Amino acid sequence: MKTREKVSVITLGCSKNTVDSERLMNQLRLNNFKLTDDPNKAETVIINTCGFIDAAKEESVNTILEAVALKQKGKIKKVIVAGCLSERYSEDLQKEIPEVDAYFGTEKYEGILKQLGGELKYNLLGERFLTTPSHTAYLKISEGCDHPCSFCAIPLMRGLHKSKPMDELIKEAEFLAKNNTKELVIIAQDTTDYGKDLNNKKNIGDLLNRLSGINGIEWIRLMYAYPSKFPDSLIEVIASNPKILNYVDIPLQHISNNVLKSMRRGVTAERTRELLHKLRDKIPGITLRTTFIVGYPNETENDFNELCSFVKEIEFDRIGVFTYSVEENTSSFILGNPVPESLKQERKDILMGIQKDISLMKNKNFVNKKLKVLVERVEGDFYVGRSYRDAPEVDGEVLIPIKDRNLIEGNFYNTEVYDYDEYDLFARVI
């Protein structure tokens, strides 16, 4: 087949979008399109957008406008927009930015390929063109979400929860392992809901156990675990299976019952504490990561102070903090946006300041301890790697002096920690 035009795919937003782009890019490659990282060297630019919060929407719109400007200068021929923003606002976008050649929603691989004169290879949809380092890959196990969270527009963009059949996921993971993937990062809108629509049973634990049997996979990391109905069986699987890392990401969003009720999270402060204590009880040394939203419309000063006390009490290993963003057509939209942006930012800074001290204390406790590290790249005088405590892109890192010895990127090494700062550890290979 003759080589077709050069295509550049720009991915914005979360890791779920990364997987979508990787599937699309592999289909483009199979149709003999040439992929390039540089939009300036492409004939067609495809933008996989994010529409989750205001900042992400602004970034997506600006990226579209930049691509349109390249088209108007004659540097590229086509601009195609896909993903969450396009799914949610396609009519508005078509009116406001008509220079875009076509708009598509989420996972619309076939339509995009047809637009470019290609065709979808259905039997190869599980294969991907990795944009992450080959030793680490995201595995998206489901799409959409059934939870009614008042602030969240994901169901509007991604639809209701739909699990990917387990055999297909195993096949995809086997493909990744054959291409040198050693760490699987399990993602979805809610990973703990996996399987409930396939056989009326949440079987995320069964899936993790089957994935751990794949030759070449050494680490399995669980992200986006919803707290309201966290399965006890999953705790047992994490505790007993050595390939499943003692690491769980549980987005809690808040701890005040007043705020949780308005957010429609389906969980109370008491049940949240019970779950966290059970996880630490049953899985010694577990790393707990979470995210919070500050500045929610009914968040009072007392609610925020309760959240600060909770973070000090639990001493999470990692947290992320977002300021509340008003989203059209969500149930919290009618509450307006009464908390000033300056106060939202102030609360975010206070919470992150508390976490900075906790993180420093926890890192100090790792000095002289041994850690298995996956080396990823070189930066300055250090090899940069991650331990079981560190998810890619969002957590800390382990820095190993280059002068010590020659290490191979993508390999695991046993190390001993000798120093630390607020977020990173410094270690030497044993």
C-alpha positions as CSV (number, residue, x, y, z in Angstrom):
1,M,0.0,0.0,0.0
2,K,1.3,3.4,-0.9
3,T,2.2,5.7,2.0
4,R,-0.5,8.2,2.8
5,E,-0.3,11.7,4.3
6,K,1.4,12.6,7.5
7,V,-0.8,12.9,10.5
8,S,-0.2,14.4,13.9
9,V,-2.4,13.4,16.9
10,I,-2.4,15.9,19.8
11,T,-3.8,14.4,23.0
12,L,-5.1,16.6,25.8
13,G,-6.5,15.7,29.2
14,C,-6.3,12.5,31.1
15,S,-4.8,9.0,30.7
16,K,-8.2,7.7,29.3
17,N,-7.7,10.1,26.4
18,T,-4.1,8.8,26.0
19,V,-5.4,5.3,25.4
20,D,-8.0,6.5,22.9
21,S,-5.3,8.3,20.9
22,E,-3.0,5.3,21.0
23,R,-5.8,3.1,19.5
24,L,-6.5,5.7,16.8
25,M,-2.8,6.1,16.0
26,N,-2.3,2.4,15.6
27,Q,-5.3,2.3,13.2
28,L,-3.8,5.2,11.3
29,R,-0.5,3.3,11.1
30,L,-2.3,0.2,9.8
31,N,-3.9,2.3,7.1
32,N,-0.4,3.4,6.1
33,F,-0.6,7.0,7.3
34,K,2.7,8.4,8.6
35,L,2.6,9.6,12.2
36,T,4.5,12.6,13.3
37,D,4.8,14.3,16.7
38,D,5.2,17.7,15.1
39,P,2.0,19.4,13.9
40,N,4.1,21.7,11.7
41,K,5.3,18.7,9.7
42,A,1.9,17.1,9.3
43,E,-0.8,17.5,6.6
44,T,-3.6,16.6,9.0
45,V,-3.8,17.4,12.7
46,I,-6.2,15.5,14.9
47,I,-6.9,17.0,18.3
48,N,-8.2,14.7,21.0
49,T,-9.8,17.2,23.4
50,C,-10.7,17.3,27.1
51,G,-13.9,19.0,28.3
52,F,-13.8,18.2,32.0
53,I,-13.1,21.5,33.8
54,D,-12.7,25.1,32.7
55,A,-8.9,25.1,32.4
56,A,-9.0,21.9,30.3
57,K,-11.7,23.3,28.0
58,E,-9.7,26.5,27.5
59,E,-6.6,24.5,26.7
60,S,-8.6,22.5,24.1
61,V,-10.1,25.5,22.4
62,N,-6.7,27.3,22.3
63,T,-5.1,24.2,20.7
64,I,-7.9,24.0,18.1
65,L,-7.4,27.7,17.3
66,E,-3.6,27.2,17.0
67,A,-4.2,24.3,14.5
68,V,-6.7,26.4,12.5
69,A,-4.1,29.2,12.3
70,L,-1.6,26.7,10.8
71,K,-4.3,25.7,8.3
72,Q,-5.0,29.3,7.3
73,K,-1.3,29.8,6.7
74,G,-1.2,26.8,4.4
75,K,1.1,24.8,6.7
76,I,-1.4,22.0,7.1
77,K,-4.4,20.8,5.1
78,K,-6.9,19.5,7.6
79,V,-7.9,19.9,11.2
80,I,-10.0,17.2,12.9
81,V,-11.3,17.6,16.4
82,A,-12.4,14.6,18.5
83,G,-12.8,13.7,22.2
84,C,-14.7,14.9,25.2
85,L,-15.1,18.6,24.3
86,S,-16.3,17.8,20.8
87,E,-18.7,15.2,22.2
88,R,-20.2,17.7,24.6
89,Y,-20.1,20.9,22.5
90,S,-20.0,19.9,18.9
91,E,-22.8,22.2,17.7
92,D,-21.3,25.2,19.5
93,L,-17.8,24.4,18.2
94,Q,-19.1,24.1,14.6
95,K,-20.6,27.5,14.8
96,E,-17.7,29.2,16.6
97,I,-14.8,27.5,14.7
98,P,-16.2,26.4,11.3
99,E,-12.6,26.2,9.9
100,V,-12.3,22.8,11.4
101,D,-12.9,20.1,8.8
102,A,-14.8,17.7,11.0
103,Y,-15.8,17.2,14.6
104,F,-16.1,13.7,16.2
105,G,-17.0,12.6,19.7
106,T,-15.2,10.1,21.9
107,E,-13.9,6.8,20.6
108,K,-15.2,7.6,17.0
109,Y,-12.3,5.8,15.4
110,E,-14.2,4.6,12.3
111,G,-15.6,8.0,11.4
112,I,-12.2,9.7,11.7
113,L,-10.6,7.0,9.5
114,K,-13.3,7.3,6.9
115,Q,-12.8,11.1,6.9
116,L,-9.2,10.5,5.9
117,G,-10.0,7.8,3.4
118,G,-9.0,4.8,5.6
119,E,-11.0,2.0,7.2
120,L,-11.3,0.5,10.7
121,K,-9.5,-2.8,11.3
122,Y,-11.9,-4.1,13.9
123,N,-9.9,-7.2,14.7
124,L,-6.9,-5.1,15.7
125,L,-8.7,-2.5,18.0
126,G,-6.9,-4.0,21.0
127,E,-3.5,-3.0,19.6
128,R,-2.1,0.4,20.3
129,F,0.7,2.8,19.2
130,L,2.3,3.5,22.6
131,T,3.0,7.2,23.4
132,T,4.2,6.3,26.9
133,P,7.6,4.7,27.4
134,S,7.1,1.1,26.3
135,H,7.8,-0.4,29.8
136,T,4.6,1.4,31.2
137,A,1.2,1.4,29.6
138,Y,-2.3,2.4,30.6
139,L,-5.0,-0.3,30.4
140,K,-8.5,1.2,30.2
141,I,-10.9,-1.4,31.4
142,S,-14.3,0.4,31.0
143,E,-15.8,3.5,29.6
144,G,-18.4,5.9,31.1
145,C,-19.8,6.1,34.6
146,D,-23.1,5.4,36.5
147,H,-22.4,7.6,39.5
148,P,-24.6,10.7,39.9
149,C,-21.9,13.1,41.2
150,S,-23.3,16.6,41.1
151,F,-20.2,18.3,39.8
152,C,-19.2,15.9,37.1
153,A,-20.0,16.0,33.4
154,I,-18.3,12.7,32.5
155,P,-21.6,10.8,32.0
156,L,-22.6,13.6,29.5
157,M,-19.4,13.0,27.5
158,R,-18.6,9.3,28.0
159,G,-22.1,7.8,28.7
160,L,-23.0,5.2,31.3
161,H,-20.6,2.6,32.6
162,K,-19.6,-0.1,30.0
163,S,-17.0,-2.7,30.9
164,K,-14.7,-4.1,28.3
165,P,-14.9,-7.9,28.1
166,M,-12.2,-9.6,30.2
167,D,-10.9,-11.7,27.4
168,E,-10.4,-8.6,25.2
169,L,-8.5,-6.9,28.0
170,I,-6.3,-10.0,28.5
171,K,-5.5,-10.0,24.8
172,E,-4.7,-6.3,24.9
173,A,-2.4,-6.7,27.9
174,E,-0.7,-9.7,26.2
175,F,0.0,-7.4,23.2
176,L,1.5,-4.8,25.5
177,A,3.6,-7.3,27.3
178,K,5.0,-8.6,24.0
179,N,6.0,-5.0,23.2
180,N,8.1,-4.8,26.5
181,T,5.4,-3.4,28.8
182,K,6.3,-4.3,32.4
183,E,3.9,-2.1,34.3
184,L,0.1,-1.9,33.7
185,V,-1.7,1.1,35.1
186,I,-5.4,0.2,35.4
187,I,-7.7,3.1,34.5
188,A,-11.4,3.8,34.0
189,Q,-13.9,6.4,35.2
190,D,-14.5,3.9,38.1
191,T,-12.3,0.8,38.2
192,T,-14.2,-0.8,41.1
193,D,-17.4,-1.0,39.0
194,Y,-15.7,-3.3,36.5
195,G,-17.8,-6.2,35.4
196,K,-21.1,-5.3,36.9
197,D,-22.7,-4.9,33.5
198,L,-21.2,-8.1,32.1
199,N,-22.4,-10.6,34.7
200,N,-24.0,-8.6,37.5
201,K,-20.9,-9.0,39.5
202,K,-18.0,-6.6,40.2
203,N,-15.0,-8.7,39.3
204,I,-12.1,-6.3,39.2
205,G,-10.2,-8.6,41.5
206,D,-10.6,-11.5,39.0
207,L,-9.4,-9.3,36.2
208,L,-6.3,-8.2,38.2
209,N,-5.4,-11.8,39.0
210,R,-5.7,-12.9,35.4
211,L,-3.6,-9.9,34.3
212,S,-0.9,-10.9,36.8
213,G,-0.5,-14.2,35.1
214,I,0.7,-12.6,31.8
215,N,4.4,-13.3,31.3
216,G,6.4,-10.1,31.3
217,I,4.0,-8.0,33.5
218,E,5.7,-7.3,36.8
219,W,3.7,-4.4,38.2
220,I,-0.1,-3.7,38.2
221,R,-1.2,-0.4,39.6
222,L,-4.9,0.5,40.3
223,M,-6.2,4.0,39.7
224,Y,-9.6,5.7,40.0
225,A,-11.2,3.4,42.6
226,Y,-14.5,4.8,43.7
227,P,-14.9,4.8,47.5
228,S,-18.6,4.2,48.0
229,K,-18.8,0.4,47.4
230,F,-15.1,-0.6,47.4
231,P,-15.2,-4.5,47.3
232,D,-13.7,-6.3,50.2
233,S,-12.6,-9.0,47.8
234,L,-10.4,-6.5,46.0
235,I,-8.6,-5.7,49.2
236,E,-7.8,-9.4,49.6
237,V,-6.5,-9.6,46.0
238,I,-4.2,-6.6,46.5
239,A,-2.9,-7.9,49.8
240,S,-2.2,-11.4,48.4
241,N,-0.9,-10.9,44.9
242,P,2.7,-9.8,44.7
243,K,2.4,-8.4,41.2
244,I,-0.5,-6.0,42.2
245,L,1.2,-3.0,43.8
246,N,0.3,-1.9,47.4
247,Y,-1.0,1.3,45.9
248,V,-4.6,2.5,45.5
249,D,-5.9,5.8,44.0
250,I,-9.3,6.7,45.6
251,P,-10.7,10.1,44.6
252,L,-12.6,11.1,47.7
253,Q,-13.3,14.8,46.7
254,H,-14.3,15.8,50.3
255,I,-14.9,14.6,53.8
256,S,-17.6,16.9,55.2
257,N,-20.9,15.1,55.2
258,N,-22.6,18.4,54.3
259,V,-20.5,18.7,51.1
260,L,-20.5,14.9,50.3
261,K,-24.3,14.9,50.4
262,S,-24.6,17.8,48.0
263,M,-22.0,16.3,45.8
264,R,-24.1,13.1,45.7
265,R,-21.1,10.9,46.4
266,G,-23.1,8.1,48.0
267,V,-20.7,7.8,50.9
268,T,-20.3,9.4,54.4
269,A,-17.3,10.6,56.3
270,E,-17.7,7.7,58.7
271,R,-17.7,5.1,55.9
272,T,-14.7,6.8,54.2
273,R,-12.7,6.5,57.4
274,E,-13.7,2.8,57.8
275,L,-12.5,2.0,54.3
276,L,-9.2,3.8,54.7
277,H,-8.4,2.2,58.0
278,K,-9.4,-1.2,56.5
279,L,-7.0,-0.7,53.6
280,R,-4.1,0.2,55.9
281,D,-5.0,-2.7,58.2
282,K,-5.2,-5.4,55.5
283,I,-2.4,-4.1,53.2
284,P,0.6,-3.0,55.4
285,G,2.6,-0.3,53.7
286,I,-0.1,0.6,51.2
287,T,0.3,3.9,49.4
288,L,-2.9,5.9,49.4
289,R,-3.5,8.6,46.8
290,T,-6.6,10.8,46.6
291,T,-8.0,14.0,45.1
292,F,-10.1,16.7,46.6
293,I,-12.3,19.6,45.3
294,V,-12.2,22.9,47.2
295,G,-14.6,25.8,46.7
296,Y,-17.7,23.6,46.1
297,P,-20.7,26.0,46.2
298,N,-21.9,24.9,49.7
299,E,-18.4,24.4,51.2
300,T,-18.3,26.6,54.3
301,E,-15.2,27.6,56.3
302,N,-16.1,24.9,58.8
303,D,-16.3,22.3,56.0
304,F,-12.9,23.3,54.7
305,N,-11.4,23.2,58.2
306,E,-12.8,19.7,58.6
307,L,-11.1,18.7,55.3
308,C,-7.8,20.1,56.5
309,S,-8.1,18.2,59.8
310,F,-9.0,15.0,57.9
311,V,-5.9,15.3,55.7
312,K,-3.7,15.8,58.8
313,E,-5.4,12.8,60.5
314,I,-5.1,10.3,57.6
315,E,-1.7,11.4,56.3
316,F,-2.3,10.4,52.7
317,D,0.8,9.5,50.7
318,R,-0.3,11.6,47.7
319,I,-3.1,14.1,47.1
320,G,-4.2,16.3,44.3
321,V,-6.4,19.3,44.8
322,F,-8.7,20.9,42.3
323,T,-10.7,24.1,42.6
324,Y,-14.5,23.7,41.8
325,S,-15.5,24.4,38.2
326,V,-19.1,25.1,37.2
327,E,-20.3,22.6,34.6
328,E,-23.4,23.1,32.5
329,N,-26.1,20.4,32.7
330,T,-24.8,19.0,36.0
331,S,-27.0,18.9,39.1
332,S,-24.7,21.3,41.0
333,F,-25.1,24.0,38.2
334,I,-28.1,25.5,39.9
335,L,-26.0,26.2,43.0
336,G,-24.1,28.8,41.1
337,N,-20.5,29.6,41.9
338,P,-20.6,31.6,45.2
339,V,-17.1,30.9,46.4
340,P,-14.7,33.5,44.9
341,E,-11.8,32.2,42.8
342,S,-9.3,33.8,45.1
343,L,-10.7,31.9,48.1
344,K,-10.7,28.6,46.1
345,Q,-7.1,29.1,45.3
346,E,-6.2,30.1,48.9
347,R,-7.9,26.9,50.1
348,K,-6.1,24.8,47.5
349,D,-2.7,26.3,48.6
350,I,-3.5,25.7,52.3
351,L,-4.4,22.0,51.7
352,M,-1.3,21.4,49.5
353,G,0.8,23.1,52.1
354,I,-0.4,20.6,54.7
355,Q,0.3,17.7,52.3
356,K,3.8,19.0,51.6
357,D,4.7,18.6,55.3
358,I,3.1,15.1,55.4
359,S,5.0,14.1,52.2
360,L,8.3,15.4,53.6
361,M,7.8,13.3,56.8
362,K,6.8,10.2,54.9
363,N,9.8,10.5,52.6
364,K,12.1,10.9,55.5
365,N,10.9,7.6,56.8
366,F,12.2,5.9,53.7
367,V,15.9,6.9,54.3
368,N,18.1,3.7,54.6
369,K,15.2,1.6,53.3
370,K,15.3,-0.6,50.2
371,L,13.0,0.1,47.2
372,K,12.6,-1.6,43.8
373,V,12.7,1.1,41.2
374,L,11.7,1.1,37.5
375,V,14.2,3.4,35.7
376,E,12.6,5.6,33.1
377,R,14.9,8.3,31.8
378,V,17.9,10.4,32.4
379,E,17.7,14.0,33.5
380,G,20.8,16.0,34.3
381,D,23.0,14.0,36.7
382,F,20.4,11.5,37.6
383,Y,18.5,8.5,36.3
384,V,14.8,9.1,37.0
385,G,12.7,6.2,38.2
386,R,9.6,5.3,40.1
387,S,8.9,2.9,43.0
388,Y,5.6,1.2,43.9
389,R,4.6,4.4,45.6
390,D,4.7,6.5,42.3
391,A,2.2,6.5,39.5
392,P,3.4,7.9,36.3
393,E,3.0,11.7,35.7
394,V,1.1,12.4,39.0
395,D,3.4,11.3,41.8
396,G,7.0,11.7,43.0
397,E,10.1,10.0,41.6
398,V,13.2,8.3,42.7
399,L,16.5,9.9,41.6
400,I,19.6,7.8,41.2
401,P,23.1,9.4,40.5
402,I,24.4,8.6,37.1
403,K,28.0,8.5,38.4
404,D,27.2,5.3,40.4
405,R,26.9,3.0,37.4
406,N,25.3,2.4,34.0
407,L,21.6,1.6,34.2
408,I,19.2,0.6,31.4
409,E,16.0,2.5,30.9
410,G,13.0,0.3,31.3
411,N,14.7,-2.1,33.8
412,F,14.0,-2.6,37.5
413,Y,16.8,-2.1,40.1
414,N,17.0,-2.7,43.8
415,T,18.0,0.5,45.5
416,E,18.6,2.0,49.0
417,V,17.3,5.5,49.8
418,Y,19.9,7.9,51.1
419,D,18.1,11.3,50.9
420,Y,14.8,13.0,50.2
421,D,12.9,16.2,49.6
422,E,9.2,17.1,49.7
423,Y,8.2,14.8,46.8
424,D,11.2,12.8,45.6
425,L,13.6,10.3,47.0
426,F,17.3,9.9,46.2
427,A,18.7,6.4,46.1
428,R,21.7,4.3,45.1
429,V,21.6,0.9,43.3
430,I,22.5,-1.9,45.7
